[in-house]
Structures are given as structure tokens and as C-alpha cells.
Amino acid sequence: MLTYIKESIDELKNNVTLPPREESTNLMVVVAVFSIIFALATWGVDTLLGELILLYFNSIIN
């Protein structure tokens, strides 16, 4: 386990390069926009299914 951790740290120090700041910013915006769209879609589906379930059970009860 310690060997794995040491090799991971070594690889991060020697083989990993960070993208330029401008590219990182653009990618962050893309991720933020996608996250907001996905959250809104999830909220919409949840609301729709909730309403359908309410209609179904209200029709059974009445």
C-alpha cells in the first residue's frame, strides 16, 4: 500500500501537467452549465412524476 501511494505521488509530481488557466476556466463553465441543466431536468421530471402519482392516487381514492 505504501509503495502504491509513493508511486502515485511520484507520478503526480513528474507526469501530470495542469491545463492553462484559460482552458480550466472554460471547462469549469461547461461543467457548471451542464450541472445546472441536469439539475433542472431532474427537478422537472421529479415534479412531473410527483403530479402524476398524485393524480393517480386521487382518482383511486375518489
PDB file of N, CA, C and O in Angstrom:
ATOM      1  N   MET A   1       0.834  -1.198   0.000  1.00  0.00           N
ATOM      2  CA  MET A   1       0.000   0.000   0.000  1.00  0.00           C
ATOM      3  C   MET A   1       0.874   1.256   0.000  1.00  0.00           C
ATOM      4  O   MET A   1       0.598   2.206  -0.732  1.00  0.00           O
ATOM      5  N   LEU A   2       1.913   1.259   0.811  1.00  0.00           N
ATOM      6  CA  LEU A   2       2.794   2.431   0.853  1.00  0.00           C
ATOM      7  C   LEU A   2       3.502   2.641  -0.483  1.00  0.00           C
ATOM      8  O   LEU A   2       3.703   3.777  -0.911  1.00  0.00           O
ATOM      9  N   THR A   3       3.878   1.550  -1.136  1.00  0.00           N
ATOM     10  CA  THR A   3       4.520   1.656  -2.448  1.00  0.00           C
ATOM     11  C   THR A   3       3.575   2.299  -3.449  1.00  0.00           C
ATOM     12  O   THR A   3       3.976   3.150  -4.243  1.00  0.00           O
ATOM     13  N   TYR A   4       2.313   1.883  -3.400  1.00  0.00           N
ATOM     14  CA  TYR A   4       1.304   2.450  -4.298  1.00  0.00           C
ATOM     15  C   TYR A   4       1.166   3.956  -4.070  1.00  0.00           C
ATOM     16  O   TYR A   4       1.114   4.728  -5.028  1.00  0.00           O
ATOM     17  N   ILE A   5       1.107   4.367  -2.827  1.00  0.00           N
ATOM     18  CA  ILE A   5       0.967   5.790  -2.504  1.00  0.00           C
ATOM     19  C   ILE A   5       2.189   6.567  -2.968  1.00  0.00           C
ATOM     20  O   ILE A   5       2.058   7.644  -3.552  1.00  0.00           O
ATOM     21  N   LYS A   6       3.395   6.019  -2.709  1.00  0.00           N
ATOM     22  CA  LYS A   6       4.622   6.696  -3.135  1.00  0.00           C
ATOM     23  C   LYS A   6       4.675   6.819  -4.653  1.00  0.00           C
ATOM     24  O   LYS A   6       5.045   7.871  -5.176  1.00  0.00           O
ATOM     25  N   GLU A   7       4.311   5.758  -5.364  1.00  0.00           N
ATOM     26  CA  GLU A   7       4.317   5.807  -6.823  1.00  0.00           C
ATOM     27  C   GLU A   7       3.272   6.791  -7.351  1.00  0.00           C
ATOM     28  O   GLU A   7       3.509   7.469  -8.350  1.00  0.00           O
ATOM     29  N   SER A   8       2.130   6.872  -6.691  1.00  0.00           N
ATOM     30  CA  SER A   8       1.085   7.820  -7.111  1.00  0.00           C
ATOM     31  C   SER A   8       1.561   9.255  -6.948  1.00  0.00           C
ATOM     32  O   SER A   8       1.366  10.088  -7.834  1.00  0.00           O
ATOM     33  N   ILE A   9       2.182   9.536  -5.824  1.00  0.00           N
ATOM     34  CA  ILE A   9       2.698  10.891  -5.583  1.00  0.00           C
ATOM     35  C   ILE A   9       3.790  11.220  -6.594  1.00  0.00           C
ATOM     36  O   ILE A   9       3.833  12.329  -7.126  1.00  0.00           O
ATOM     37  N   ASP A  10       4.674  10.257  -6.859  1.00  0.00           N
ATOM     38  CA  ASP A  10       5.739  10.457  -7.842  1.00  0.00           C
ATOM     39  C   ASP A  10       5.155  10.742  -9.229  1.00  0.00           C
ATOM     40  O   ASP A  10       5.626  11.632  -9.937  1.00  0.00           O
ATOM     41  N   GLU A  11       4.148   9.994  -9.600  1.00  0.00           N
ATOM     42  CA  GLU A  11       3.524  10.212 -10.911  1.00  0.00           C
ATOM     43  C   GLU A  11       2.872  11.582 -10.979  1.00  0.00           C
ATOM     44  O   GLU A  11       2.972  12.259 -12.002  1.00  0.00           O
ATOM     45  N   LEU A  12       2.203  12.006  -9.908  1.00  0.00           N
ATOM     46  CA  LEU A  12       1.590  13.340  -9.897  1.00  0.00           C
ATOM     47  C   LEU A  12       2.650  14.430 -10.047  1.00  0.00           C
ATOM     48  O   LEU A  12       2.434  15.418 -10.748  1.00  0.00           O
ATOM     49  N   LYS A  13       3.789  14.248  -9.391  1.00  0.00           N
ATOM     50  CA  LYS A  13       4.839  15.268  -9.455  1.00  0.00           C
ATOM     51  C   LYS A  13       5.512  15.323 -10.821  1.00  0.00           C
ATOM     52  O   LYS A  13       5.853  16.406 -11.297  1.00  0.00           O
ATOM     53  N   ASN A  14       5.709  14.165 -11.459  1.00  0.00           N
ATOM     54  CA  ASN A  14       6.546  14.118 -12.655  1.00  0.00           C
ATOM     55  C   ASN A  14       5.791  13.974 -13.973  1.00  0.00           C
ATOM     56  O   ASN A  14       6.316  14.365 -15.016  1.00  0.00           O
ATOM     57  N   ASN A  15       4.581  13.428 -13.960  1.00  0.00           N
ATOM     58  CA  ASN A  15       3.911  13.109 -15.222  1.00  0.00           C
ATOM     59  C   ASN A  15       2.619  13.868 -15.480  1.00  0.00           C
ATOM     60  O   ASN A  15       2.105  13.843 -16.598  1.00  0.00           O
ATOM     61  N   VAL A  16       2.090  14.532 -14.482  1.00  0.00           N
ATOM     62  CA  VAL A  16       0.810  15.219 -14.634  1.00  0.00           C
ATOM     63  C   VAL A  16       1.065  16.703 -14.884  1.00  0.00           C
ATOM     64  O   VAL A  16       1.801  17.356 -14.145  1.00  0.00           O
ATOM     65  N   THR A  17       0.438  17.221 -15.946  1.00  0.00           N
ATOM     66  CA  THR A  17       0.529  18.660 -16.212  1.00  0.00           C
ATOM     67  C   THR A  17      -0.872  19.253 -16.170  1.00  0.00           C
ATOM     68  O   THR A  17      -1.829  18.656 -16.662  1.00  0.00           O
ATOM     69  N   LEU A  18      -0.976  20.414 -15.585  1.00  0.00           N
ATOM     70  CA  LEU A  18      -2.255  21.098 -15.493  1.00  0.00           C
ATOM     71  C   LEU A  18      -2.494  21.893 -16.771  1.00  0.00           C
ATOM     72  O   LEU A  18      -1.555  22.429 -17.358  1.00  0.00           O
ATOM     73  N   PRO A  19      -3.743  21.967 -17.198  1.00  0.00           N
ATOM     74  CA  PRO A  19      -4.038  22.789 -18.386  1.00  0.00           C
ATOM     75  C   PRO A  19      -3.863  24.269 -18.048  1.00  0.00           C
ATOM     76  O   PRO A  19      -3.847  24.648 -16.877  1.00  0.00           O
ATOM     77  N   PRO A  20      -3.732  25.093 -19.076  1.00  0.00           N
ATOM     78  CA  PRO A  20      -3.619  26.547 -18.830  1.00  0.00           C
ATOM     79  C   PRO A  20      -4.863  27.080 -18.108  1.00  0.00           C
ATOM     80  O   PRO A  20      -5.936  26.479 -18.154  1.00  0.00           O
ATOM     81  N   ARG A  21      -4.690  28.195 -17.459  1.00  0.00           N
ATOM     82  CA  ARG A  21      -5.772  28.788 -16.668  1.00  0.00           C
ATOM     83  C   ARG A  21      -7.017  29.063 -17.522  1.00  0.00           C
ATOM     84  O   ARG A  21      -8.138  28.826 -17.071  1.00  0.00           O
ATOM     85  N   GLU A  22      -6.831  29.557 -18.739  1.00  0.00           N
ATOM     86  CA  GLU A  22      -7.965  29.881 -19.610  1.00  0.00           C
ATOM     87  C   GLU A  22      -8.772  28.621 -19.947  1.00  0.00           C
ATOM     88  O   GLU A  22     -10.003  28.645 -19.936  1.00  0.00           O
ATOM     89  N   GLU A  23      -8.076  27.534 -20.243  1.00  0.00           N
ATOM     90  CA  GLU A  23      -8.767  26.284 -20.557  1.00  0.00           C
ATOM     91  C   GLU A  23      -9.499  25.743 -19.331  1.00  0.00           C
ATOM     92  O   GLU A  23     -10.616  25.237 -19.440  1.00  0.00           O
ATOM     93  N   SER A  24      -8.863  25.851 -18.165  1.00  0.00           N
ATOM     94  CA  SER A  24      -9.510  25.401 -16.932  1.00  0.00           C
ATOM     95  C   SER A  24     -10.783  26.192 -16.654  1.00  0.00           C
ATOM     96  O   SER A  24     -11.795  25.633 -16.230  1.00  0.00           O
ATOM     97  N   THR A  25     -10.722  27.496 -16.896  1.00  0.00           N
ATOM     98  CA  THR A  25     -11.892  28.344 -16.683  1.00  0.00           C
ATOM     99  C   THR A  25     -13.015  27.957 -17.639  1.00  0.00           C
ATOM    100  O   THR A  25     -14.173  27.862 -17.232  1.00  0.00           O
ATOM    101  N   ASN A  26     -12.676  27.731 -18.921  1.00  0.00           N
ATOM    102  CA  ASN A  26     -13.691  27.332 -19.899  1.00  0.00           C
ATOM    103  C   ASN A  26     -14.328  26.003 -19.522  1.00  0.00           C
ATOM    104  O   ASN A  26     -15.544  25.844 -19.622  1.00  0.00           O
ATOM    105  N   LEU A  27     -13.517  25.059 -19.094  1.00  0.00           N
ATOM    106  CA  LEU A  27     -14.051  23.757 -18.701  1.00  0.00           C
ATOM    107  C   LEU A  27     -14.938  23.870 -17.458  1.00  0.00           C
ATOM    108  O   LEU A  27     -15.949  23.177 -17.343  1.00  0.00           O
ATOM    109  N   MET A  28     -14.548  24.750 -16.530  1.00  0.00           N
ATOM    110  CA  MET A  28     -15.355  24.946 -15.332  1.00  0.00           C
ATOM    111  C   MET A  28     -16.732  25.507 -15.697  1.00  0.00           C
ATOM    112  O   MET A  28     -17.742  25.107 -15.117  1.00  0.00           O
ATOM    113  N   VAL A  29     -16.769  26.423 -16.649  1.00  0.00           N
ATOM    114  CA  VAL A  29     -18.049  26.995 -17.087  1.00  0.00           C
ATOM    115  C   VAL A  29     -18.910  25.916 -17.740  1.00  0.00           C
ATOM    116  O   VAL A  29     -20.113  25.849 -17.489  1.00  0.00           O
ATOM    117  N   VAL A  30     -18.305  25.076 -18.572  1.00  0.00           N
ATOM    118  CA  VAL A  30     -19.049  23.997 -19.221  1.00  0.00           C
ATOM    119  C   VAL A  30     -19.645  23.055 -18.172  1.00  0.00           C
ATOM    120  O   VAL A  30     -20.811  22.674 -18.267  1.00  0.00           O
ATOM    121  N   VAL A  31     -18.854  22.686 -17.187  1.00  0.00           N
ATOM    122  CA  VAL A  31     -19.328  21.786 -16.133  1.00  0.00           C
ATOM    123  C   VAL A  31     -20.445  22.447 -15.327  1.00  0.00           C
ATOM    124  O   VAL A  31     -21.435  21.793 -14.999  1.00  0.00           O
ATOM    125  N   ALA A  32     -20.302  23.722 -15.007  1.00  0.00           N
ATOM    126  CA  ALA A  32     -21.330  24.430 -14.239  1.00  0.00           C
ATOM    127  C   ALA A  32     -22.644  24.506 -15.020  1.00  0.00           C
ATOM    128  O   ALA A  32     -23.714  24.264 -14.462  1.00  0.00           O
ATOM    129  N   VAL A  33     -22.562  24.841 -16.308  1.00  0.00           N
ATOM    130  CA  VAL A  33     -23.776  24.935 -17.126  1.00  0.00           C
ATOM    131  C   VAL A  33     -24.444  23.569 -17.240  1.00  0.00           C
ATOM    132  O   VAL A  33     -25.660  23.461 -17.081  1.00  0.00           O
ATOM    133  N   PHE A  34     -23.667  22.532 -17.511  1.00  0.00           N
ATOM    134  CA  PHE A  34     -24.227  21.188 -17.608  1.00  0.00           C
ATOM    135  C   PHE A  34     -24.871  20.769 -16.291  1.00  0.00           C
ATOM    136  O   PHE A  34     -25.943  20.164 -16.293  1.00  0.00           O
ATOM    137  N   SER A  35     -24.228  21.085 -15.167  1.00  0.00           N
ATOM    138  CA  SER A  35     -24.776  20.722 -13.859  1.00  0.00           C
ATOM    139  C   SER A  35     -26.113  21.412 -13.605  1.00  0.00           C
ATOM    140  O   SER A  35     -27.041  20.802 -13.073  1.00  0.00           O
ATOM    141  N   ILE A  36     -26.208  22.678 -13.983  1.00  0.00           N
ATOM    142  CA  ILE A  36     -27.462  23.412 -13.799  1.00  0.00           C
ATOM    143  C   ILE A  36     -28.555  22.829 -14.690  1.00  0.00           C
ATOM    144  O   ILE A  36     -29.686  22.636 -14.242  1.00  0.00           O
ATOM    145  N   ILE A  37     -28.222  22.549 -15.945  1.00  0.00           N
ATOM    146  CA  ILE A  37     -29.220  21.965 -16.861  1.00  0.00           C
ATOM    147  C   ILE A  37     -29.669  20.599 -16.355  1.00  0.00           C
ATOM    148  O   ILE A  37     -30.863  20.298 -16.369  1.00  0.00           O
ATOM    149  N   PHE A  38     -28.736  19.777 -15.914  1.00  0.00           N
ATOM    150  CA  PHE A  38     -29.078  18.452 -15.406  1.00  0.00           C
ATOM    151  C   PHE A  38     -29.944  18.549 -14.152  1.00  0.00           C
ATOM    152  O   PHE A  38     -30.890  17.778 -13.989  1.00  0.00           O
ATOM    153  N   ALA A  39     -29.623  19.498 -13.262  1.00  0.00           N
ATOM    154  CA  ALA A  39     -30.416  19.684 -12.046  1.00  0.00           C
ATOM    155  C   ALA A  39     -31.841  20.126 -12.393  1.00  0.00           C
ATOM    156  O   ALA A  39     -32.801  19.645 -11.792  1.00  0.00           O
ATOM    157  N   LEU A  40     -31.981  21.031 -13.351  1.00  0.00           N
ATOM    158  CA  LEU A  40     -33.312  21.485 -13.759  1.00  0.00           C
ATOM    159  C   LEU A  40     -34.106  20.357 -14.410  1.00  0.00           C
ATOM    160  O   LEU A  40     -35.308  20.227 -14.176  1.00  0.00           O
ATOM    161  N   ALA A  41     -33.441  19.543 -15.225  1.00  0.00           N
ATOM    162  CA  ALA A  41     -34.125  18.407 -15.850  1.00  0.00           C
ATOM    163  C   ALA A  41     -34.586  17.407 -14.795  1.00  0.00           C
ATOM    164  O   ALA A  41     -35.703  16.895 -14.865  1.00  0.00           O
ATOM    165  N   THR A  42     -33.729  17.130 -13.822  1.00  0.00           N
ATOM    166  CA  THR A  42     -34.091  16.212 -12.736  1.00  0.00           C
ATOM    167  C   THR A  42     -35.259  16.759 -11.933  1.00  0.00           C
ATOM    168  O   THR A  42     -36.178  16.017 -11.587  1.00  0.00           O
ATOM    169  N   TRP A  43     -35.230  18.054 -11.635  1.00  0.00           N
ATOM    170  CA  TRP A  43     -36.323  18.686 -10.898  1.00  0.00           C
ATOM    171  C   TRP A  43     -37.629  18.594 -11.693  1.00  0.00           C
ATOM    172  O   TRP A  43     -38.687  18.301 -11.136  1.00  0.00           O
ATOM    173  N   GLY A  44     -37.537  18.848 -13.004  1.00  0.00           N
ATOM    174  CA  GLY A  44     -38.735  18.789 -13.837  1.00  0.00           C
ATOM    175  C   GLY A  44     -39.343  17.396 -13.890  1.00  0.00           C
ATOM    176  O   GLY A  44     -40.558  17.247 -13.768  1.00  0.00           O
ATOM    177  N   VAL A  45     -38.515  16.381 -14.069  1.00  0.00           N
ATOM    178  CA  VAL A  45     -39.016  15.002 -14.116  1.00  0.00           C
ATOM    179  C   VAL A  45     -39.598  14.616 -12.771  1.00  0.00           C
ATOM    180  O   VAL A  45     -40.644  13.969 -12.713  1.00  0.00           O
ATOM    181  N   ASP A  46     -38.937  15.002 -11.687  1.00  0.00           N
ATOM    182  CA  ASP A  46     -39.431  14.699 -10.342  1.00  0.00           C
ATOM    183  C   ASP A  46     -40.789  15.351 -10.105  1.00  0.00           C
ATOM    184  O   ASP A  46     -41.702  14.716  -9.577  1.00  0.00           O
ATOM    185  N   THR A  47     -40.921  16.601 -10.490  1.00  0.00           N
ATOM    186  CA  THR A  47     -42.190  17.309 -10.329  1.00  0.00           C
ATOM    187  C   THR A  47     -43.298  16.656 -11.154  1.00  0.00           C
ATOM    188  O   THR A  47     -44.407  16.447 -10.664  1.00  0.00           O
ATOM    189  N   LEU A  48     -42.987  16.342 -12.399  1.00  0.00           N
ATOM    190  CA  LEU A  48     -43.968  15.708 -13.277  1.00  0.00           C
ATOM    191  C   LEU A  48     -44.422  14.357 -12.723  1.00  0.00           C
ATOM    192  O   LEU A  48     -45.619  14.078 -12.665  1.00  0.00           O
ATOM    193  N   LEU A  49     -43.473  13.527 -12.321  1.00  0.00           N
ATOM    194  CA  LEU A  49     -43.840  12.214 -11.778  1.00  0.00           C
ATOM    195  C   LEU A  49     -44.616  12.350 -10.466  1.00  0.00           C
ATOM    196  O   LEU A  49     -45.532  11.571 -10.202  1.00  0.00           O
ATOM    197  N   GLY A  50     -44.254  13.323  -9.657  1.00  0.00           N
ATOM    198  CA  GLY A  50     -44.991  13.565  -8.416  1.00  0.00           C
ATOM    199  C   GLY A  50     -46.441  13.934  -8.683  1.00  0.00           C
ATOM    200  O   GLY A  50     -47.355  13.450  -8.015  1.00  0.00           O
ATOM    201  N   GLU A  51     -46.636  14.797  -9.667  1.00  0.00           N
ATOM    202  CA  GLU A  51     -48.009  15.192 -10.023  1.00  0.00           C
ATOM    203  C   GLU A  51     -48.793  14.006 -10.592  1.00  0.00           C
ATOM    204  O   GLU A  51     -49.969  13.833 -10.271  1.00  0.00           O
ATOM    205  N   LEU A  52     -48.158  13.200 -11.425  1.00  0.00           N
ATOM    206  CA  LEU A  52     -48.830  12.024 -11.974  1.00  0.00           C
ATOM    207  C   LEU A  52     -49.226  11.033 -10.888  1.00  0.00           C
ATOM    208  O   LEU A  52     -50.307  10.446 -10.941  1.00  0.00           O
ATOM    209  N   ILE A  53     -48.365  10.852  -9.920  1.00  0.00           N
ATOM    210  CA  ILE A  53     -48.685   9.946  -8.802  1.00  0.00           C
ATOM    211  C   ILE A  53     -49.840  10.502  -7.993  1.00  0.00           C
ATOM    212  O   ILE A  53     -50.734   9.755  -7.597  1.00  0.00           O
ATOM    213  N   LEU A  54     -49.835  11.814  -7.740  1.00  0.00           N
ATOM    214  CA  LEU A  54     -50.952  12.426  -7.013  1.00  0.00           C
ATOM    215  C   LEU A  54     -52.266  12.251  -7.777  1.00  0.00           C
ATOM    216  O   LEU A  54     -53.286  11.906  -7.181  1.00  0.00           O
ATOM    217  N   LEU A  55     -52.248  12.483  -9.075  1.00  0.00           N
ATOM    218  CA  LEU A  55     -53.467  12.301  -9.876  1.00  0.00           C
ATOM    219  C   LEU A  55     -53.950  10.859  -9.816  1.00  0.00           C
ATOM    220  O   LEU A  55     -55.148  10.609  -9.684  1.00  0.00           O
ATOM    221  N   TYR A  56     -53.042   9.928  -9.909  1.00  0.00           N
ATOM    222  CA  TYR A  56     -53.397   8.510  -9.878  1.00  0.00           C
ATOM    223  C   TYR A  56     -54.058   8.140  -8.544  1.00  0.00           C
ATOM    224  O   TYR A  56     -55.128   7.532  -8.522  1.00  0.00           O
ATOM    225  N   PHE A  57     -53.420   8.507  -7.453  1.00  0.00           N
ATOM    226  CA  PHE A  57     -53.974   8.132  -6.145  1.00  0.00           C
ATOM    227  C   PHE A  57     -55.230   8.909  -5.809  1.00  0.00           C
ATOM    228  O   PHE A  57     -56.104   8.383  -5.119  1.00  0.00           O
ATOM    229  N   ASN A  58     -55.349  10.146  -6.275  1.00  0.00           N
ATOM    230  CA  ASN A  58     -56.575  10.915  -6.048  1.00  0.00           C
ATOM    231  C   ASN A  58     -57.742  10.272  -6.825  1.00  0.00           C
ATOM    232  O   ASN A  58     -58.874  10.258  -6.342  1.00  0.00           O
ATOM    233  N   SER A  59     -57.464   9.748  -8.012  1.00  0.00           N
ATOM    234  CA  SER A  59     -58.524   9.098  -8.778  1.00  0.00           C
ATOM    235  C   SER A  59     -58.945   7.778  -8.140  1.00  0.00           C
ATOM    236  O   SER A  59     -60.107   7.388  -8.256  1.00  0.00           O
ATOM    237  N   ILE A  60     -58.043   7.094  -7.482  1.00  0.00           N
ATOM    238  CA  ILE A  60     -58.374   5.846  -6.800  1.00  0.00           C
ATOM    239  C   ILE A  60     -59.202   6.125  -5.548  1.00  0.00           C
ATOM    240  O   ILE A  60     -60.178   5.428  -5.274  1.00  0.00           O
ATOM    241  N   ILE A  61     -58.811   7.139  -4.800  1.00  0.00           N
ATOM    242  CA  ILE A  61     -59.480   7.451  -3.539  1.00  0.00           C
ATOM    243  C   ILE A  61     -60.873   8.003  -3.791  1.00  0.00           C
ATOM    244  O   ILE A  61     -61.799   7.672  -3.050  1.00  0.00           O
ATOM    245  N   ASN A  62     -61.053   8.828  -4.806  1.00  0.00           N
ATOM    246  CA  ASN A  62     -62.347   9.454  -5.069  1.00  0.00           C
ATOM    247  C   ASN A  62     -63.148   8.582  -5.925  1.00  0.00           C
ATOM    248  O   ASN A  62     -64.279   8.924  -6.269  1.00  0.00           O
TER     249      ASN A  62
END
